[in-house]
Amino acid sequence: MTDQAPAAPVESPDIPGKPIAASRTTLSHIMTHNDTNLLGTVHGGVIMKLVDDAAGAVAGRHSGGPAVTASMDEMAFLEPVRVGDLVHVKAQVNWAGRTSMEIGVRVLAERWNESTPATQVGSAYLVFAAVDADGKPRRVPPVIPETERDRRRGQEAQIRRTHRLARRRAIMELREKRAADGIED
Ligand SMILES: CC(C)(COP(=O)(O)OP(=O)(O)OC[C@H]1O[C@@H](n2cnc3c(N)ncnc32)[C@H](O)[C@@H]1OP(=O)(O)O)[C@@H](O)C(=O)NCCC(=O)NCCS
């Protein structure tokens, strides 16, 4: 945790910004018996793969090329998903840094053969890094928010980034200190 203010939006003056709508993506899939866990409901890993796939499509579209998953956090499973559910995975870019992007994902489910409204069953935030042909990080376009909701999501993404970086730094500092003190695991 940190008491630092969220980082200011990163300017990439030589790369034109892209509106969020240009890369927003929905991936839909009907759940079958192949997708279940031992309890008979859909395996969380099946949902996570769809989440990663949809977020990867957004990252690729926003950055205009290959992008890899750097981290996935705050994956929440709110309701069980069942065989026969039509699952919609909706993903959009919330924030872009120099070479990384945060993608926000909402997971909705409805019965495949009923006209009842879909309910939200999960959500996640992922960080993708855009990479070049050698797998090295490359610059990404700034995000152009279009609505107040987009602006709020961008502000919240910066808070999450501040905490991710602070947590990583604190853990590295602890490990370095233990190593310097000669403590072995
Ligand atoms: C992600 C990866 C490209 C980062 O490479 P790196 O040499 O550490 O490069 P950097 O430290 O400059 O990080 C690049 C960007 O990613 C961000 N990043 C890196 N690791 C991160 C993490 N664990 N969580 C959040 N953001 C991360 C950095 O903050 C930086 O963002 P910025 O440029 O917008 O500030 C590299 O670690 C990698 O290739 N990982 C494997 C990815 C992969 O194979 N994913 C699929 C798994 S099956």
Ligand as a Chemical Component Dictionary entry (heavy atoms), coordinates in Angstrom:
data_LIG
# 
_chem_comp.id                   LIG 
_chem_comp.type                 NON-POLYMER 
_chem_comp.pdbx_formal_charge   0 
_chem_comp.three_letter_code    LIG 
# 
loop_
_chem_comp_atom.comp_id 
_chem_comp_atom.atom_id 
_chem_comp_atom.alt_atom_id 
_chem_comp_atom.type_symbol 
_chem_comp_atom.charge 
_chem_comp_atom.model_Cartn_x 
_chem_comp_atom.model_Cartn_y 
_chem_comp_atom.model_Cartn_z 
_chem_comp_atom.pdbx_ordinal 
LIG C1  C1  C 0 5.203  -8.469  -19.408 1  
LIG C2  C2  C 0 6.642  -8.336  -19.902 2  
LIG C3  C3  C 0 6.663  -8.077  -21.421 3  
LIG C4  C4  C 0 7.275  -7.142  -19.161 4  
LIG O1  O1  O 0 8.596  -7.060  -19.591 5  
LIG P1  P1  P 0 9.699  -6.253  -18.737 6  
LIG O2  O2  O 0 10.995 -6.495  -19.392 7  
LIG O3  O3  O 0 9.540  -6.544  -17.290 8  
LIG O4  O4  O 0 9.334  -4.759  -19.073 9  
LIG P2  P2  P 0 8.960  -3.536  -18.134 10 
LIG O5  O5  O 0 9.435  -3.688  -16.721 11 
LIG O6  O6  O 0 9.404  -2.315  -18.894 12 
LIG O7  O7  O 0 7.359  -3.577  -18.112 13 
LIG C5  C5  C 0 6.616  -3.199  -19.254 14 
LIG C6  C6  C 0 5.273  -2.645  -18.792 15 
LIG O8  O8  O 0 4.519  -3.697  -18.185 16 
LIG C7  C7  C 0 4.195  -3.344  -16.853 17 
LIG N1  N1  N 0 4.311  -4.551  -16.048 18 
LIG C8  C8  C 0 5.302  -5.460  -16.067 19 
LIG N2  N2  N 0 5.055  -6.451  -15.207 20 
LIG C9  C9  C 0 3.873  -6.169  -14.613 21 
LIG C10 C10 C 0 3.080  -6.805  -13.621 22 
LIG N3  N3  N 0 3.446  -7.949  -13.038 23 
LIG N4  N4  N 0 1.931  -6.221  -13.259 24 
LIG C11 C11 C 0 1.533  -5.070  -13.825 25 
LIG N5  N5  N 0 2.232  -4.398  -14.780 26 
LIG C12 C12 C 0 3.395  -4.957  -15.152 27 
LIG C13 C13 C 0 5.226  -2.289  -16.444 28 
LIG O9  O9  O 0 4.713  -1.445  -15.408 29 
LIG C14 C14 C 0 5.418  -1.549  -17.747 30 
LIG O10 O10 O 0 4.306  -0.658  -17.959 31 
LIG P3  P3  P 0 4.513  0.866   -18.504 32 
LIG O11 O11 O 0 5.519  0.842   -19.613 33 
LIG O12 O12 O 0 3.143  1.239   -18.996 34 
LIG O13 O13 O 0 4.955  1.673   -17.334 35 
LIG C15 C15 C 0 7.499  -9.621  -19.591 36 
LIG O14 O14 O 0 7.577  -9.786  -18.186 37 
LIG C16 C16 C 0 6.916  -10.856 -20.216 38 
LIG O15 O15 O 0 7.128  -11.123 -21.392 39 
LIG N6  N6  N 0 6.188  -11.662 -19.431 40 
LIG C17 C17 C 0 5.560  -12.893 -19.950 41 
LIG C18 C18 C 0 4.209  -12.546 -20.575 42 
LIG C19 C19 C 0 3.478  -13.788 -21.013 43 
LIG O16 O16 O 0 4.072  -14.674 -21.583 44 
LIG N7  N7  N 0 2.184  -13.823 -20.718 45 
LIG C20 C20 C 0 1.397  -14.988 -20.979 46 
LIG C21 C21 C 0 1.555  -15.944 -19.860 47 
LIG S1  S1  S 0 1.117  -17.585 -20.305 48 
# 
loop_
_chem_comp_bond.comp_id 
_chem_comp_bond.atom_id_1 
_chem_comp_bond.atom_id_2 
_chem_comp_bond.value_order 
_chem_comp_bond.pdbx_ordinal 
LIG C1  C2  SING 1  
LIG C2  C3  SING 2  
LIG C2  C4  SING 3  
LIG C2  C15 SING 4  
LIG C4  O1  SING 5  
LIG O1  P1  SING 6  
LIG P1  O2  DOUB 7  
LIG P1  O3  SING 8  
LIG P1  O4  SING 9  
LIG O4  P2  SING 10 
LIG P2  O5  DOUB 11 
LIG P2  O6  SING 12 
LIG P2  O7  SING 13 
LIG O7  C5  SING 14 
LIG C5  C6  SING 15 
LIG C6  O8  SING 16 
LIG C6  C14 SING 17 
LIG O8  C7  SING 18 
LIG C7  N1  SING 19 
LIG C7  C13 SING 20 
LIG N1  C8  SING 21 
LIG N1  C12 SING 22 
LIG C8  N2  DOUB 23 
LIG N2  C9  SING 24 
LIG C9  C10 SING 25 
LIG C9  C12 DOUB 26 
LIG C10 N3  SING 27 
LIG C10 N4  DOUB 28 
LIG N4  C11 SING 29 
LIG C11 N5  DOUB 30 
LIG N5  C12 SING 31 
LIG C13 O9  SING 32 
LIG C13 C14 SING 33 
LIG C14 O10 SING 34 
LIG O10 P3  SING 35 
LIG P3  O11 DOUB 36 
LIG P3  O12 SING 37 
LIG P3  O13 SING 38 
LIG C15 O14 SING 39 
LIG C15 C16 SING 40 
LIG C16 O15 DOUB 41 
LIG C16 N6  SING 42 
LIG N6  C17 SING 43 
LIG C17 C18 SING 44 
LIG C18 C19 SING 45 
LIG C19 O16 DOUB 46 
LIG C19 N7  SING 47 
LIG N7  C20 SING 48 
LIG C20 C21 SING 49 
LIG C21 S1  SING 50 
# 
